[in-house]
Amino acid sequence: MVATPDEIKQMDEFFKSRTLDKVFKINKGITFQDLPKYVLNVLTALKSNHMADAAARPRWEDLLQIRKMLEQADKAG
């Protein structure tokens, strides 16, 4: 498991507490065309625990990166 149930719950609460832009760019090579759908799908899969760690880990890391970027944008104001 790439994250504990509590970590997944905290991540879920973080994303539910905000409005996400549909298009979101992490870097030059990665742009999400429907970020809210991506976040929902990843969290749903992680909660169900039906995803192998090899598939879940990069998606969890995406969520961590997106969260970090959103928190930094909040601080920048």
Residue pairs with C-beta under 8 A, 6 or more apart in sequence:
1 49
1 53
1 56
2 46
2 53
2 56
2 57
2 60
3 11
3 46
3 60
5 47
8 43
8 46
8 47
11 43
11 63
11 67
12 43
12 47
14 67
15 39
15 43
15 63
15 67
18 70
20 35
20 36
20 39
21 35
22 33
22 34
22 35
22 36
23 31
23 32
23 33
23 34
23 35
24 31
24 32
24 35
24 66
25 31
25 32
26 32
26 62
26 65
26 66
26 69
30 62
32 38
35 66
38 62
39 63
39 66
42 59
42 60
42 62
42 63
43 63
45 51
45 56
45 59
46 56
46 59
46 60
51 59
